[in-house]
């Protein structure tokens, strides 16, 4: 039987009312509804990153393969990169090149980021994670630390498995990150670009972010499947995320960088290095 236009319209409308015409949400993880924001007693905004599993890495790349399934426990992560204002309030100095209170702090060494984590822990009456002599991290402590590489990528992806949390199109990066094509050779106030599905801003640009892990090019071949924390030893530390001087390819969820935790010369790249803090989801203070 041939349907006329009106009959076809009724069939389509009925199907849509029944839900069969609804568009699936892109890159929206099933756990997205469980995420929430908190404000710590020291005033930092953090996002609850729910526990889950994801495929870490990228098959095309000497140090991003093999792609492997990783499970991550729940943790809280700073909603924004640590700002110059927040850093100066705790550390007493602004070490940044592009001075502005709401811009991310940069020219940061790994050891300086770890010291900030300890200072923030002390301020909130929490047990610091870092031994400032050996720089070993006590993961059982309830204070702040830098994210593991797996935690960072899991949080950045926010349920996606595409090159970026928003998809594979690098042109869309302009709405989500500050990078070489739109940053005008400088950093910008945190949170000015769209967040990912879990409410985290600037994961794909502005400043690159220090992770807790030591770097090893072939680590993915042997890394644990549950809460991996990087190799036991290494001369450099992992850096993740894009930055104001990066190409789109270096702003992806999986791209890896690394550098020495302390270098005497800031001209070697520290004006693109920043960080954000994480802590255990157990007993996190909520206002």
Backbone torsions as a table, in degrees:
resi	resn	phi	psi	omega
1	UNK	NA	133.7	179.2
2	UNK	-90.4	126.7	179.5
3	UNK	-90.5	139.2	173.9
4	UNK	-78.6	177.5	-174.3
5	UNK	-59.4	-44.4	-176.5
6	UNK	-64.6	-40.0	179.3
7	UNK	-66.3	-39.6	177.4
8	UNK	-63.5	-39.7	179.4
9	UNK	-60.8	-42.4	-179.6
10	UNK	-64.4	-39.5	179.2
11	UNK	-62.8	-46.5	-178.9
12	UNK	-64.9	-44.1	-178.8
13	UNK	-62.9	-41.1	179.5
14	UNK	-63.7	-41.8	179.1
15	UNK	-63.3	-40.9	-179.2
16	UNK	-66.9	-39.0	177.1
17	UNK	-62.9	-30.9	178.3
18	UNK	-77.9	-7.1	175.0
19	UNK	100.7	-5.5	-174.7
20	UNK	-74.9	-11.6	-179.4
21	UNK	-100.6	5.0	-179.0
22	UNK	-71.5	138.2	177.9
23	UNK	-80.9	135.0	176.1
24	UNK	-69.6	143.5	177.8
25	UNK	-72.8	130.5	-178.6
26	UNK	-81.3	135.9	174.7
27	UNK	54.7	32.1	176.8
28	UNK	-106.7	108.5	-176.2
29	UNK	-71.4	155.5	179.8
30	UNK	-61.7	-26.3	-177.4
31	UNK	-86.8	1.6	-174.9
32	UNK	-58.3	-35.0	-176.0
33	UNK	-70.4	-14.7	-179.3
34	UNK	-89.8	-9.0	-178.8
35	UNK	-74.6	148.4	178.0
36	UNK	-150.9	161.8	177.8
37	UNK	-105.4	148.6	174.0
38	UNK	-131.5	164.3	171.3
39	UNK	-121.7	122.0	-177.2
40	UNK	-74.0	169.0	-178.7
41	UNK	-65.4	-19.8	176.3
42	UNK	-92.6	0.6	172.6
43	UNK	100.1	0.0	-179.0
44	UNK	-80.8	139.8	174.4
45	UNK	-88.9	132.2	-179.9
46	UNK	-131.6	155.5	179.6
47	UNK	-116.1	135.4	174.6
48	UNK	-77.2	118.9	175.3
49	UNK	-96.5	113.6	-173.6
50	UNK	-71.1	153.7	176.0
51	UNK	-62.8	149.2	179.2
52	UNK	174.7	-174.5	179.6
53	UNK	-125.6	153.9	177.7
54	UNK	-156.7	166.0	175.8
55	UNK	-92.7	113.1	-174.3
56	UNK	-93.9	138.3	174.7
57	UNK	100.8	-170.7	-179.4
58	UNK	-148.4	134.9	-174.7
59	UNK	-67.4	-29.2	177.8
60	UNK	-90.9	99.9	179.0
61	UNK	156.5	134.2	-176.3
62	UNK	-64.4	-35.9	-177.3
63	UNK	-113.4	11.2	177.2
64	UNK	-114.9	11.7	-179.9
65	UNK	-129.2	157.8	1.9
66	UNK	-78.9	154.4	172.0
67	UNK	-64.4	132.7	-175.1
68	UNK	-143.8	146.0	-178.9
69	UNK	-77.2	132.1	-177.9
70	UNK	-130.8	136.9	174.0
71	UNK	-104.8	138.6	-176.0
72	UNK	-128.5	134.3	175.7
73	UNK	-75.1	159.0	179.9
74	UNK	-65.0	145.4	177.7
75	UNK	-155.7	163.0	174.0
76	UNK	-99.2	138.3	178.5
77	UNK	-129.2	142.9	176.3
78	UNK	-55.2	133.1	178.8
79	UNK	-65.1	-32.3	-178.7
80	UNK	-125.4	159.4	169.3
81	UNK	-62.6	146.5	-179.2
82	UNK	-59.4	127.6	-176.8
83	UNK	-85.8	165.0	176.7
84	UNK	-63.2	-37.4	178.6
85	UNK	-62.4	-46.7	-179.7
86	UNK	-64.9	-40.9	-179.5
87	UNK	-64.9	-45.0	-177.7
88	UNK	-67.2	-35.5	179.0
89	UNK	-60.2	-36.9	-179.1
90	UNK	-89.9	-40.2	-171.5
91	UNK	-98.6	-12.7	175.0
92	UNK	81.2	6.1	-178.4
93	UNK	-152.1	147.0	173.1
94	UNK	-106.4	114.9	-173.9
95	UNK	-97.4	7.9	-169.5
96	UNK	-82.7	153.5	175.7
97	UNK	-81.9	-43.9	-177.6
98	UNK	-96.8	81.6	-169.2
99	UNK	-70.0	121.5	175.2
100	UNK	-172.3	131.1	-171.7
101	UNK	-55.3	-41.2	-174.1
102	UNK	-89.8	-5.2	175.4
103	UNK	-76.2	155.4	176.8
104	UNK	-65.8	143.8	172.9
105	UNK	-66.5	140.0	177.7
106	UNK	-139.9	-174.9	-167.4
107	UNK	59.1	36.2	-176.1
108	UNK	-98.1	129.6	171.6
109	UNK	-85.4	156.8	-180.0
110	UNK	-57.1	-42.7	-178.8
111	UNK	-65.2	-34.6	176.7
112	UNK	-66.7	-38.7	177.8
113	UNK	-64.9	-40.9	179.0
114	UNK	-65.4	-39.8	177.3
115	UNK	-64.0	-37.9	176.1
116	UNK	-61.5	-43.7	177.8
117	UNK	-56.9	-44.8	178.4
118	UNK	-63.6	-43.0	-179.7
119	UNK	-62.8	-39.8	178.2
120	UNK	-66.5	-37.2	176.7
121	UNK	-63.4	-48.0	178.8
122	UNK	-57.6	-42.9	-177.6
123	UNK	-61.8	-32.7	-178.0
124	UNK	-96.9	7.4	178.3
125	UNK	72.0	28.7	-179.1
126	UNK	-104.8	162.1	178.0
127	UNK	-79.2	120.9	180.0
128	UNK	-61.8	149.3	-178.9
129	UNK	-89.5	-24.6	-170.1
130	UNK	-106.3	133.0	167.5
131	UNK	-83.6	114.6	-172.4
132	UNK	-79.8	7.0	171.1
133	UNK	-98.8	-49.2	-178.6
134	UNK	-97.0	-19.2	-176.4
135	UNK	65.1	21.1	172.2
136	UNK	-72.9	145.4	-179.5
137	UNK	-102.5	128.0	175.4
138	UNK	-92.9	99.8	-176.6
139	UNK	-71.1	-13.4	177.6
140	UNK	-83.6	-13.7	178.9
141	UNK	-69.3	153.3	-178.3
142	UNK	-95.1	8.4	-179.7
143	UNK	-86.9	-166.3	-176.1
144	UNK	-91.2	151.6	177.4
145	UNK	-152.7	176.7	172.9
146	UNK	-82.9	150.2	-178.7
147	UNK	-69.5	148.8	168.9
148	UNK	-68.1	162.5	179.1
149	UNK	-61.4	-38.5	178.7
150	UNK	-66.7	-42.3	177.2
151	UNK	-60.9	-42.6	-178.0
152	UNK	-62.8	-48.7	-177.9
153	UNK	-66.3	-40.2	177.7
154	UNK	-59.6	-45.4	179.5
155	UNK	-67.1	-39.0	179.1
156	UNK	-64.4	-44.5	-178.5
157	UNK	-66.6	-36.0	178.7
158	UNK	49.2	44.7	178.0
159	UNK	94.5	-7.9	-178.5
160	UNK	-89.0	161.3	172.3
161	UNK	-127.2	18.3	179.2
162	UNK	-89.3	177.4	-178.5
163	UNK	-61.8	-37.5	176.5
164	UNK	-121.7	163.9	179.8
165	UNK	-63.8	-22.3	-177.7
166	UNK	-98.7	-1.8	-179.3
167	UNK	138.5	-160.2	-177.3
168	UNK	-106.3	-7.3	-174.9
169	UNK	-83.0	112.3	-179.5
170	UNK	-65.1	-20.6	179.0
171	UNK	-65.1	-30.2	179.6
172	UNK	-72.6	-10.2	179.8
173	UNK	-60.7	-26.3	-179.0
174	UNK	-59.9	-28.3	-179.1
175	UNK	-87.0	-13.4	-173.3
176	UNK	-118.6	-11.7	-176.0
177	UNK	-155.0	155.9	171.6
178	UNK	-95.9	120.9	-178.1
179	UNK	-144.1	-170.6	-169.4
180	UNK	-56.1	-35.8	-173.5
181	UNK	-80.5	-17.3	-176.6
182	UNK	-133.2	-1.0	-172.6
183	UNK	-88.2	-11.4	179.9
184	UNK	57.1	38.1	173.4
185	UNK	62.1	36.6	178.9
186	UNK	-162.2	168.4	174.8
187	UNK	-82.5	170.1	-178.5
188	UNK	-138.8	163.4	179.5
189	UNK	-54.3	138.9	-179.3
190	UNK	-64.7	148.5	175.1
191	UNK	80.7	6.6	-178.1
192	UNK	-78.0	-21.0	179.5
193	UNK	-102.4	163.4	-177.1
194	UNK	-62.8	140.9	177.9
195	UNK	-80.6	170.7	173.8
196	UNK	-82.3	-173.7	-174.6
197	UNK	-63.9	-19.0	178.8
198	UNK	-101.8	11.5	174.5
199	UNK	81.6	16.4	179.4
200	UNK	-95.2	129.0	-176.8
201	UNK	-97.9	152.6	170.7
202	UNK	61.6	28.6	176.2
203	UNK	-73.2	-19.9	-178.3
204	UNK	-110.6	21.4	179.3
205	UNK	167.1	-175.8	-175.5
206	UNK	88.6	-78.9	169.3
207	UNK	-130.2	150.1	172.0
208	UNK	-73.9	153.2	-169.0
209	UNK	-122.2	129.2	176.4
210	UNK	-64.8	139.5	170.5
211	UNK	-110.3	165.4	-179.4
212	UNK	-70.9	-30.7	-168.7
213	UNK	-67.8	143.9	162.7
214	UNK	-70.8	153.0	-176.4
215	UNK	-97.5	140.4	172.2
216	UNK	-148.5	124.6	-173.2
217	UNK	-58.5	-39.8	-176.6
218	UNK	-100.6	21.2	-174.0
219	UNK	-62.5	-33.5	-176.0
220	UNK	-61.7	-22.2	-179.2
221	UNK	-69.4	-24.2	-174.3
222	UNK	-128.0	4.3	-174.0
223	UNK	-68.4	146.8	178.3
224	UNK	-62.1	155.7	-178.8
225	UNK	-84.5	-17.3	-177.5
226	UNK	-120.5	121.4	177.7
227	UNK	45.2	56.6	178.5
228	UNK	-63.9	142.9	-175.3
229	UNK	-121.6	16.0	178.5
230	UNK	86.1	171.0	-179.6
231	UNK	-66.3	158.0	-177.5
232	UNK	-63.6	-35.6	-176.9
233	UNK	-137.6	158.7	177.1
234	UNK	176.4	149.7	-177.3
235	UNK	-85.7	-14.3	179.2
236	UNK	-127.8	165.9	178.6
237	UNK	-116.8	152.4	-177.5
238	UNK	-73.6	142.5	173.8
239	UNK	-126.9	134.8	-176.5
240	UNK	-128.7	159.2	175.5
241	UNK	90.4	158.8	177.4
242	UNK	-77.3	-178.9	177.3
243	UNK	-154.8	175.0	-171.7
244	UNK	-61.8	-20.6	-179.4
245	UNK	-107.4	8.4	-172.4
246	UNK	-89.9	151.2	170.8
247	UNK	-75.9	162.5	177.8
248	UNK	-55.5	-36.5	-178.6
249	UNK	-62.7	-29.4	-179.4
250	UNK	-89.7	5.6	178.5
251	UNK	-106.7	5.7	-176.6
252	UNK	-70.8	167.5	-179.5
253	UNK	-66.4	-24.4	-171.6
254	UNK	-106.5	-10.3	-173.6
255	UNK	-65.2	135.2	-177.3
256	UNK	-113.9	138.0	170.6
257	UNK	-127.0	168.1	174.1
258	UNK	-157.8	154.4	177.9
259	UNK	-159.2	165.8	179.1
260	UNK	-67.3	142.7	-178.1
261	UNK	-65.9	-23.9	175.9
262	UNK	-139.1	125.5	175.0
263	UNK	-132.4	144.0	-177.2
264	UNK	-77.2	-17.2	-170.6
265	UNK	-116.7	110.3	-178.9
266	UNK	-69.2	-15.1	179.1
267	UNK	-70.0	-10.1	-178.6
268	UNK	-81.5	1.6	173.6
269	UNK	135.9	-0.4	-174.8
270	UNK	-67.9	-14.4	178.7
271	UNK	-73.4	1.3	172.3
272	UNK	-115.2	3.6	-176.0
273	UNK	-100.8	125.0	173.2
274	UNK	-136.4	-156.3	-179.0
275	UNK	-171.4	169.0	167.3
276	UNK	-141.1	159.1	-174.7
277	UNK	-101.3	156.5	171.3
278	UNK	-132.9	166.7	170.9
279	UNK	-157.7	165.0	-179.5
280	UNK	-59.0	147.2	177.8
281	UNK	-76.3	-8.5	-179.5
282	UNK	-83.2	118.0	174.7
283	UNK	73.3	20.7	178.6
284	UNK	-67.5	135.0	-177.7
285	UNK	-69.9	138.1	179.3
286	UNK	-128.9	134.2	175.2
287	UNK	-102.0	NA	NA
